[in-house]
Amino acid sequence: MSKNKQSRREFLSTAAWSAVGTIGAAGLLSNCASTNPIKELQEDTHLSLLREAPDGEPLRAGLVGCGGRGSGAAVNFVDAGPNLEIVALGDVFEDQLQKCRTMLKKARDIDVPEENCYSGFDSYKQVIDSGVDIVIFATPPHFRPQHVEAAIEAGKHVFQEKPVAVDPVGARRMMATTKKAKEKNLCMVSGTIRRYQKDFIETQRRVAQGQIGEIVGANIIRNGGAIWWVERKPEWSDMEYMLRNWQNFSWLSADHYVEQFIHELDVMNWFVDEWPVKAIGYGGAMHNPSGNKFDHFSVEYEYADGKKTHCSTRQINGCDNSKTQHITGTKGYADATGSLYNHDGELIWEYPYPEDGDTESIWQVKNPYVQEHIELVTAIRTGNYINDSETQVNSTRMALMGRMAAYTGKEITWDEVLNSDLSLGPDAYEFGPVEGIAQHPPVVGSSTSSVERYA
């Protein structure tokens, strides 16, 4: 068969890690049985919603990934309650590690000893082996499946930033690790935040009770400016440049549809309480200043009962920006951030925010970044087990499905994402040339093979 006349099955089974994101390689493994989308999204997340975690024996945490989000997560952890310590740091880059050390000292007077600071690709192993109880993972998400697996194997509790994988193979690996964590009674909390935010929690509870009727659709939008990027320095190898500029390379970040828009997609999944059966969409790079990812997406998801939801996101400067998280029911609709309306647009309920000036109470409602760690520490100290990782793996899969649909211009099914053999990234991690990674965004709809389109 000629390259211009690939069958759909051949198109979907082309394993091309070198492609930007998924390049249409949703590769079905042969003889895989069809798996129906999960209907009930019950999870091991019985939240305490305490203002701080209970006291107890000191819990020692290590941080892997010392960038801005990792440094912030370390501060969030020590803010979650008494007797919480950050005792080890790991990052590929020594300068990032030292920047984090300085920030922690300034922000919370945290001194991480030099002998517990590790750099290089294997630094995650050294952090895990440094005598910690908990490992906080905030590296580029490409590394999440490998790093978290090692932590669970070593008997550590885990906080993992979102998303939890950049490709279907990584998602399967994360699901296997999640099951192993449950067998070992190791807690896992993920950084998709809204499930730990009190106004979202109460709104979802009311929707689940039927206050806007049966869910029939959703409109989810996140439009903002361009994400940060890093200009390449002459002395940087391919690997160093990509790692320092990771948000802009799909094999490291999974593109912003997965890496950032997963917040909004996870909220939609939570409210709709069902996974879609397929997706179709489009996207492109109109003004992308760096890397090989898209800067806009529009994706339609369809569910087993025929209902559809629309999701779109954009990262382009100079445009009007907005966030919309509307869930539509037969009796009205919900703004997931804290209000319900009837179909005449009349407000029928609003979250009872604290009075103006009650800054501490407002902070407690609106700071899920600390609440995540409160719940993790509370679960460890009380034995009230918590593990939200299975839900986050499936939210990651749903985001991957949308990205795959947009990158290929093809309809992508849930089963294809579950069973794909696509694995992104190089075979080995070392500084130097990185072969086969595209330097520009994909061209959707090309008639050539998926490998040639993006090599």
HUQUI-V76926 format. One record per residue. N is the residue number from 1. OMEGA is omega in degrees with one decimal (999 if undefined). D_CENTER is the distance of its C-alpha to the mean C-alpha in Angstrom with 2 decimals. Layout:
n=<N | N>
omega=<OMEGA | OMEGA>
d_center=<D_CENTER | D_CENTER>
This chain:
n=<1 | 2 | 3 | 4 | 5 | 6 | 7 | 8 | 9 | 10 | 11 | 12 | 13 | 14 | 15 | 16 | 17 | 18 | 19 | 20 | 21 | 22 | 23 | 24 | 25 | 26 | 27 | 28 | 29 | 30 | 31 | 32 | 33 | 34 | 35 | 36 | 37 | 38 | 39 | 40 | 41 | 42 | 43 | 44 | 45 | 46 | 47 | 48 | 49 | 50 | 51 | 52 | 53 | 54 | 55 | 56 | 57 | 58 | 59 | 60 | 61 | 62 | 63 | 64 | 65 | 66 | 67 | 68 | 69 | 70 | 71 | 72 | 73 | 74 | 75 | 76 | 77 | 78 | 79 | 80 | 81 | 82 | 83 | 84 | 85 | 86 | 87 | 88 | 89 | 90 | 91 | 92 | 93 | 94 | 95 | 96 | 97 | 98 | 99 | 100 | 101 | 102 | 103 | 104 | 105 | 106 | 107 | 108 | 109 | 110 | 111 | 112 | 113 | 114 | 115 | 116 | 117 | 118 | 119 | 120 | 121 | 122 | 123 | 124 | 125 | 126 | 127 | 128 | 129 | 130 | 131 | 132 | 133 | 134 | 135 | 136 | 137 | 138 | 139 | 140 | 141 | 142 | 143 | 144 | 145 | 146 | 147 | 148 | 149 | 150 | 151 | 152 | 153 | 154 | 155 | 156 | 157 | 158 | 159 | 160 | 161 | 162 | 163 | 164 | 165 | 166 | 167 | 168 | 169 | 170 | 171 | 172 | 173 | 174 | 175 | 176 | 177 | 178 | 179 | 180 | 181 | 182 | 183 | 184 | 185 | 186 | 187 | 188 | 189 | 190 | 191 | 192 | 193 | 194 | 195 | 196 | 197 | 198 | 199 | 200 | 201 | 202 | 203 | 204 | 205 | 206 | 207 | 208 | 209 | 210 | 211 | 212 | 213 | 214 | 215 | 216 | 217 | 218 | 219 | 220 | 221 | 222 | 223 | 224 | 225 | 226 | 227 | 228 | 229 | 230 | 231 | 232 | 233 | 234 | 235 | 236 | 237 | 238 | 239 | 240 | 241 | 242 | 243 | 244 | 245 | 246 | 247 | 248 | 249 | 250 | 251 | 252 | 253 | 254 | 255 | 256 | 257 | 258 | 259 | 260 | 261 | 262 | 263 | 264 | 265 | 266 | 267 | 268 | 269 | 270 | 271 | 272 | 273 | 274 | 275 | 276 | 277 | 278 | 279 | 280 | 281 | 282 | 283 | 284 | 285 | 286 | 287 | 288 | 289 | 290 | 291 | 292 | 293 | 294 | 295 | 296 | 297 | 298 | 299 | 300 | 301 | 302 | 303 | 304 | 305 | 306 | 307 | 308 | 309 | 310 | 311 | 312 | 313 | 314 | 315 | 316 | 317 | 318 | 319 | 320 | 321 | 322 | 323 | 324 | 325 | 326 | 327 | 328 | 329 | 330 | 331 | 332 | 333 | 334 | 335 | 336 | 337 | 338 | 339 | 340 | 341 | 342 | 343 | 344 | 345 | 346 | 347 | 348 | 349 | 350 | 351 | 352 | 353 | 354 | 355 | 356 | 357 | 358 | 359 | 360 | 361 | 362 | 363 | 364 | 365 | 366 | 367 | 368 | 369 | 370 | 371 | 372 | 373 | 374 | 375 | 376 | 377 | 378 | 379 | 380 | 381 | 382 | 383 | 384 | 385 | 386 | 387 | 388 | 389 | 390 | 391 | 392 | 393 | 394 | 395 | 396 | 397 | 398 | 399 | 400 | 401 | 402 | 403 | 404 | 405 | 406 | 407 | 408 | 409 | 410 | 411 | 412 | 413 | 414 | 415 | 416 | 417 | 418 | 419 | 420 | 421 | 422 | 423 | 424 | 425 | 426 | 427 | 428 | 429 | 430 | 431 | 432 | 433 | 434 | 435 | 436 | 437 | 438 | 439 | 440 | 441 | 442 | 443 | 444 | 445 | 446 | 447 | 448 | 449 | 450 | 451 | 452 | 453 | 454 | 455>
omega=<-178.8 | 179.9 | -177.9 | -177.7 | 177.1 | 170.0 | 178.5 | -178.9 | 178.4 | 179.3 | -176.5 | -177.0 | 177.9 | -178.2 | -175.0 | -178.3 | -176.3 | -176.7 | 174.8 | 179.6 | -178.4 | 175.1 | 176.4 | -177.4 | -179.1 | -171.3 | 174.2 | 171.8 | -177.2 | 174.7 | 176.1 | 178.8 | 176.9 | 179.5 | 179.9 | 176.8 | 179.6 | 177.4 | -179.4 | -176.7 | 177.4 | -175.5 | 179.1 | -179.1 | 177.7 | -168.9 | 175.9 | -175.2 | 173.7 | 176.8 | 169.5 | 179.9 | 178.7 | 178.1 | 179.0 | 175.4 | -179.8 | 172.7 | -175.7 | -178.5 | 171.4 | -180.0 | 173.9 | -174.8 | -168.2 | 174.9 | -176.2 | -179.6 | 178.0 | 178.1 | 177.2 | 179.8 | 177.9 | 176.2 | 177.9 | -179.2 | -177.8 | 176.6 | -171.7 | -179.1 | -178.1 | 174.1 | 176.8 | -172.3 | 166.6 | -171.0 | -178.7 | 179.6 | 175.9 | 176.7 | 176.3 | -173.4 | 179.2 | -178.1 | 176.2 | 179.5 | -178.0 | 175.6 | 178.6 | 177.8 | -179.3 | -179.3 | -179.1 | 177.6 | -178.3 | -173.7 | -173.4 | 179.7 | 178.8 | 176.5 | 174.9 | -175.6 | -177.5 | -177.1 | 176.8 | 177.4 | -171.3 | 176.9 | -179.4 | -176.2 | 179.8 | -176.4 | 179.4 | 178.4 | -179.1 | 175.7 | 179.8 | -175.9 | -172.4 | 179.3 | -179.0 | 174.4 | -173.8 | 172.5 | 177.1 | -177.0 | -179.7 | 175.0 | 166.5 | -169.9 | 175.8 | -174.0 | -171.8 | -178.0 | -179.4 | -175.2 | -178.6 | 177.0 | -179.5 | 179.9 | 179.5 | 176.5 | -178.0 | 176.0 | -179.1 | 168.1 | -170.2 | 158.7 | -176.4 | 175.3 | 179.2 | -19.8 | -174.8 | 176.8 | 176.2 | -177.4 | -177.8 | 178.1 | 177.2 | 178.0 | 177.3 | 178.5 | 178.5 | 179.0 | 177.2 | 177.9 | 178.4 | 178.9 | 178.3 | 178.1 | 178.7 | 178.2 | -177.2 | 179.8 | 176.5 | -175.8 | 176.3 | 174.8 | -175.4 | -171.6 | 175.3 | 163.0 | -168.2 | 177.5 | 177.6 | -178.0 | -164.4 | 179.1 | 174.7 | -177.9 | -177.9 | 177.5 | 179.1 | -179.9 | -179.8 | 175.9 | 178.7 | 177.4 | 178.0 | -175.3 | 170.8 | 178.0 | 178.6 | -179.7 | -179.0 | -179.9 | 178.7 | 175.8 | -172.1 | -175.5 | 170.1 | -178.7 | 179.7 | 179.8 | -178.5 | 176.0 | 178.4 | 171.9 | -175.9 | 175.6 | -177.3 | 173.6 | -175.2 | -176.0 | -177.6 | 170.8 | 176.1 | -176.3 | -179.2 | 179.5 | -178.3 | -179.9 | 179.8 | -179.4 | -164.7 | -179.2 | -171.5 | 175.7 | -170.8 | 179.9 | 178.0 | -173.2 | -171.7 | -176.3 | -173.4 | 175.7 | 178.2 | -170.4 | -178.1 | -178.0 | 176.5 | 175.9 | -177.5 | 177.9 | 179.6 | 175.2 | 179.0 | 178.9 | -178.6 | -177.8 | -178.9 | 176.3 | -179.4 | 174.6 | 179.0 | 178.2 | 179.7 | 179.3 | 170.6 | -176.4 | 178.3 | 178.3 | -179.9 | 179.9 | -178.8 | -172.7 | -176.7 | -173.8 | -172.4 | 171.9 | -171.3 | -178.3 | 174.1 | 172.4 | 172.9 | -178.9 | 168.3 | -172.0 | 173.5 | 175.2 | 176.6 | -175.0 | -174.3 | -178.9 | 176.7 | 179.2 | -176.7 | 174.5 | -179.6 | -179.0 | 176.9 | 180.0 | -175.6 | 174.1 | -178.6 | 179.7 | 172.5 | -179.5 | 173.1 | -176.0 | -179.7 | 169.4 | 177.3 | 177.0 | -175.6 | 177.1 | -173.4 | 176.1 | -179.1 | -178.6 | -176.8 | 178.7 | 179.7 | 159.6 | -169.9 | -178.8 | 175.1 | 178.6 | 177.4 | -178.1 | 167.9 | -175.5 | 170.4 | 179.8 | -178.4 | 178.6 | 179.0 | 173.9 | 176.9 | -179.7 | -177.3 | 178.9 | 176.8 | 178.3 | 175.0 | -179.9 | 177.7 | -169.9 | -178.8 | 179.4 | 177.6 | 179.3 | -179.6 | 179.1 | -166.3 | -178.2 | 179.9 | -179.4 | 175.2 | -177.8 | 176.6 | -177.9 | 172.3 | -178.6 | 179.5 | -178.6 | 178.6 | -179.9 | -179.4 | -174.1 | -177.6 | -175.7 | 177.0 | -167.7 | 176.8 | 175.9 | -180.0 | -169.6 | -179.3 | 177.2 | -178.5 | 173.1 | -178.5 | 173.0 | 175.0 | 178.1 | 179.5 | 176.8 | 176.8 | 179.6 | 178.2 | 178.1 | 179.4 | 178.8 | -178.5 | -178.5 | -174.2 | -170.4 | -177.6 | 171.5 | -179.0 | -178.2 | 176.4 | -179.7 | 179.2 | 177.8 | 178.6 | -168.2 | -176.3 | 175.4 | -178.0 | 177.5 | -175.0 | 173.4 | -178.1 | -179.9 | -178.4 | 179.9 | 178.5 | 179.7 | -177.9 | 179.9 | 174.0 | -175.2 | 167.9 | 178.1 | -180.0 | 179.9 | -178.2 | 179.6 | -179.3 | 173.9 | -174.1 | 173.1 | 178.0 | -179.0 | 178.9 | -176.8 | -176.9 | 179.2 | -177.2 | -178.3 | -170.4 | -179.9 | 999>
d_center=<38.30 | 37.83 | 34.52 | 34.99 | 35.38 | 32.50 | 32.03 | 28.76 | 28.35 | 29.03 | 26.68 | 23.78 | 24.75 | 24.91 | 22.67 | 22.15 | 19.61 | 21.33 | 20.22 | 17.92 | 14.69 | 16.34 | 19.72 | 20.63 | 20.66 | 19.29 | 21.90 | 23.31 | 24.63 | 28.24 | 29.50 | 26.14 | 26.85 | 25.19 | 22.72 | 22.75 | 19.56 | 19.02 | 20.91 | 20.67 | 17.32 | 18.99 | 17.15 | 18.39 | 17.46 | 20.89 | 20.31 | 23.15 | 22.32 | 24.65 | 25.10 | 24.89 | 24.62 | 28.06 | 30.03 | 30.46 | 30.90 | 28.95 | 25.41 | 24.60 | 21.11 | 20.19 | 17.52 | 16.12 | 14.92 | 17.29 | 16.04 | 15.78 | 12.58 | 13.87 | 17.29 | 16.23 | 14.53 | 17.83 | 19.84 | 17.91 | 18.71 | 22.39 | 22.64 | 21.70 | 25.23 | 28.23 | 28.63 | 25.15 | 25.20 | 23.19 | 25.41 | 23.72 | 21.66 | 20.44 | 19.40 | 20.49 | 22.48 | 25.25 | 25.34 | 21.74 | 22.61 | 25.82 | 24.30 | 22.03 | 25.17 | 27.06 | 24.53 | 24.35 | 28.15 | 28.56 | 26.06 | 26.91 | 29.71 | 27.65 | 29.48 | 27.67 | 30.54 | 30.82 | 31.22 | 27.72 | 26.07 | 25.00 | 24.09 | 23.52 | 21.36 | 22.54 | 21.97 | 19.27 | 22.12 | 24.43 | 22.21 | 21.79 | 25.59 | 26.55 | 27.31 | 24.16 | 23.19 | 19.46 | 17.06 | 14.27 | 11.81 | 10.52 | 11.54 | 10.27 | 7.60 | 10.64 | 12.27 | 10.02 | 11.99 | 15.25 | 14.92 | 13.82 | 16.48 | 19.01 | 18.39 | 18.84 | 21.84 | 23.27 | 23.04 | 20.58 | 18.40 | 14.75 | 12.30 | 8.95 | 6.44 | 2.67 | 1.88 | 5.42 | 7.47 | 8.85 | 11.70 | 13.40 | 15.31 | 12.46 | 11.07 | 14.69 | 15.04 | 12.24 | 14.00 | 17.25 | 16.20 | 15.11 | 18.57 | 20.26 | 18.84 | 20.33 | 23.54 | 23.77 | 22.96 | 20.23 | 17.82 | 14.02 | 11.94 | 8.18 | 7.18 | 6.49 | 10.19 | 12.14 | 13.18 | 14.85 | 16.57 | 20.13 | 20.86 | 17.95 | 18.97 | 22.58 | 22.01 | 20.12 | 22.93 | 25.53 | 23.99 | 23.88 | 27.53 | 28.43 | 29.29 | 28.31 | 29.49 | 27.85 | 24.58 | 25.48 | 22.75 | 20.19 | 19.77 | 16.42 | 16.62 | 14.98 | 17.49 | 17.82 | 19.30 | 18.44 | 15.80 | 17.56 | 19.08 | 21.50 | 24.89 | 25.98 | 28.79 | 31.63 | 31.37 | 27.74 | 27.28 | 24.83 | 22.45 | 22.76 | 22.32 | 19.13 | 17.61 | 18.83 | 17.66 | 14.33 | 12.50 | 15.19 | 15.22 | 13.20 | 13.80 | 12.08 | 9.27 | 9.09 | 10.62 | 9.69 | 9.57 | 6.31 | 5.14 | 6.74 | 8.19 | 5.50 | 7.22 | 10.37 | 9.78 | 8.91 | 12.08 | 13.98 | 13.34 | 14.51 | 17.54 | 18.53 | 18.18 | 18.17 | 16.29 | 17.83 | 20.18 | 19.80 | 18.62 | 20.54 | 19.85 | 20.52 | 19.44 | 20.82 | 21.35 | 24.06 | 23.78 | 21.17 | 22.76 | 21.16 | 19.49 | 18.93 | 16.19 | 16.96 | 17.29 | 17.59 | 16.64 | 18.34 | 17.49 | 19.48 | 18.45 | 21.38 | 21.81 | 24.48 | 26.83 | 26.69 | 24.82 | 22.53 | 19.77 | 19.17 | 16.02 | 16.44 | 15.05 | 16.93 | 17.03 | 20.79 | 23.17 | 26.27 | 25.11 | 24.93 | 21.53 | 20.31 | 17.73 | 18.72 | 17.37 | 20.50 | 20.96 | 24.42 | 26.81 | 30.45 | 31.73 | 29.52 | 26.01 | 23.44 | 21.78 | 18.80 | 19.22 | 22.50 | 25.27 | 26.95 | 29.45 | 32.07 | 32.60 | 35.13 | 32.47 | 33.96 | 31.88 | 32.36 | 30.16 | 28.25 | 26.44 | 29.13 | 27.82 | 30.01 | 32.97 | 32.75 | 33.43 | 31.91 | 29.25 | 28.34 | 27.76 | 25.75 | 23.56 | 23.09 | 21.95 | 19.68 | 18.05 | 15.21 | 14.08 | 17.27 | 17.40 | 14.46 | 16.68 | 19.77 | 18.64 | 17.77 | 21.12 | 23.02 | 22.02 | 23.11 | 26.31 | 27.36 | 26.38 | 24.55 | 21.84 | 18.20 | 15.36 | 12.40 | 10.68 | 12.32 | 11.03 | 7.32 | 8.48 | 10.27 | 7.88 | 6.08 | 9.82 | 10.75 | 8.69 | 10.28 | 13.49 | 13.61 | 13.14 | 15.71 | 18.01 | 18.02 | 18.58 | 21.38 | 22.93 | 23.19 | 22.44 | 19.75 | 19.92 | 17.69 | 20.09 | 19.72 | 15.99 | 16.78 | 19.64 | 18.90 | 20.09 | 18.08 | 16.90 | 16.04 | 17.53 | 20.94 | 22.89 | 23.46 | 22.04 | 24.91 | 25.93 | 27.89 | 27.73 | 24.79 | 26.33 | 25.00 | 22.00 | 22.71 | 23.25 | 23.05 | 20.92 | 21.94 | 24.92 | 24.31 | 27.20 | 28.98 | 31.51 | 31.29 | 29.34 | 25.60 | 26.22 | 28.88 | 26.97 | 24.36 | 26.16>
